[in-house]
Amino acid sequence: MMFKSKKVFGLSLLISMIFLSVNAQEKIIQSKGNPIITDKYTADPAAYVYGDSVYLYTGHDEAAKPKERYEMHEWLCYSSADMVTWKEHKSPLNTKAFAWAKDDAWASQVIERDGKFYWYVAITHGTIHGKSIGIAVSDNPRGPFKDALGKALITNDMTTDVKISWDDIDPTVIVDDNGQAYLFWGNQKCYYAKLKKNMIELDGPIQTVNVPEFTEAPWIHKRKGWYYLSYASQFPEKIVYAMSKNINGPWVYKGILNEIAGNSNTNHQAIIDFKGKSYFIYHNGAINNDGGSFRRSVCIDYLNYNSDGTMKRVVMTTEGVKKAK
């Protein structure tokens, strides 16, 4: 009996330790407006609705003052069932997961297909000069994620329209109604290509999108038969957008969606529908008291559409959004 009691006690202690460990990794954040996260710097948001929750994936600005450059080594993951109460999960991915890469956890996006979650990331290549796009995969939106391909999907030598080393960044992905997946990305030039059903190989040539004053940060989404391509334009960046009835274009430019974000030269958006409302997720520099663009913070405001499908200009607020029900 004494031996059995020790076993039961030991099992209970182990369960308690696991429970405490999981809880320690999943801090609850009660947003009080914008920015929604204030205990660390977050940037380049991407969001994905899965089940009854929104999963928010961000970069993590870690530049220490007085450094005035981007320092980013990992991506972060948060989830929420109401857009106000957020659960912070353990970082599910960092640059070390890609053995072929050097560093720089830049903008990314996660999408699910056939029960697997694919994370497309911009990262500096280790041997091919310039930025590249890699893919990680997981069976769970919270990760952990691992390299899905063992090499970069896109490298700088594959795109030569502009002679810079950072034109292969900011991936965004959509799976169309017919099952065809597309990858969009770029800086100064917007590129796109079909993806095979396995989501880790291109299924055709790299093409370009003809839209005015494209800088970076494309985000592709579809609503009521319209394709929307929003992107950062000029510098400092504002978010503009174009619309099309065909993902291959032609794209019709519709103008400004979101003005220059306060205290940040860059802007980067995610657009989702959740529980009957549309949301515009972006970053600014509101909690970076020293200024500069290397310590950013994610914000959320409502997005509204006109009857003709065009999007109304986003009103940036400090109040943010209310609980989604």
C-alpha positions, 0 to 999 in steps of 0.5 A, a space after each residue: 500500500 505504501 508503494 502504491 501511494 508513492 506511485 500515486 503521489 509521484 504521478 500526481 506531482 508529475 501531472 501538476 508539474 506539466 499543468 504548471 509548465 503549460 500554464 507558465 507558457 500560456 499567459 493570459 493578456 487582457 487587451 485594454 485597447 491599442 496596442 493589444 500587447 504591451 509587455 513586448 514588441 510585436 510586429 508584422 501581424 498575420 491572423 488565421 481563424 480556426 475553429 472558434 478562435 483567432 490565431 495571431 502570429 507576429 514577429 518579435 522586435 528585440 532591438 535594444 536601445 540605442 540599436 536602430 536596426 531590426 533585430 528579430 529571431 523568433 515568431 510569436 503566437 497568440 490566440 483569442 476567442 473574443 479579440 480582447 482576451 489573448 492567450 500567449 503561447 510558447 514561441 512555436 518557431 524561430 530562425 534556428 528551425 531552418 538549418 539553411 538560413 542565417 537569421 532575421 524572423 521577418 514577416 510571415 503567414 500561417 494557413 491550414 490545409 488538410 489538417 496541417 498548418 503551413 507557416 510561410 516566413 521571410 528569412 535571410 538565407 545562409 548561403 544564397 545572398 539575400 532574403 528568402 521564403 521558407 516553410 514550416 509545418 505543424 499538426 497544431 496551430 500552436 506548434 511546434 513547427 518544423 522546417 517542411 522543405 529542408 530548403 528555401 522555397 524562394 531565393 533571391 536569385 529566382 527573382 531578378 526584376 529588381 536588383 535588391 537583396 530583399 525583394 523576396 519577403 512578406 509572404 501571403 497565401 490563399 487557398 481559392 474556392 477551387 482548391 488552388 493555392 497561391 503565394 504572393 510576396 515581394 518588395 518593390 515588385 509584387 510576385 505571385 505563383 501557384 502552389 501545389 496541393 502539398 503547399 511546399 512546391 511551386 506549381 508554375 512560373 513566378 509572375 508579377 502583379 501590376 499595381 501602383 506604388 507597391 512597396 511591400 507587405 501584400 495580403 491577399 483575401 477573398 470576399 463575396 466573389 472579390 479578390 483583395 490585394 492590400 499592400 504597403 505603399 511608398 515610405 513611410 508606408 500607408 496601406 492601399 489596396 486593389 480589387 479584381 474578379 480574377 486572382 490573375 488580374 487585372 487589378 483595379 487600384 482603389 486607394 488608401 485603406 490605412 494611413 501612416 501608422 504613428 511612430 513607425 515607418 512601416 505598416 503591415 496588415 492582416 485582414 480577417 472576418 470573425 464572428 460576424 465582423 471584419 478586422 484590420 490588424 496592423 502595427 504601430 510604434 505607440 509604446 516605443 517612447 524613443 521613436 524609430 521603427 524597430 520596436 513595433 506593436 500590434 493593434 486591431 481596429 474594425 474594417 468595414 465594406 461598402 455595398 459595392 465591395 470596396 473597403 472603407 478607410 480604416 480608422 485607427 483608434 486607441 480604444 481598439 475593438 470590443 469583445 466579439 460574441 
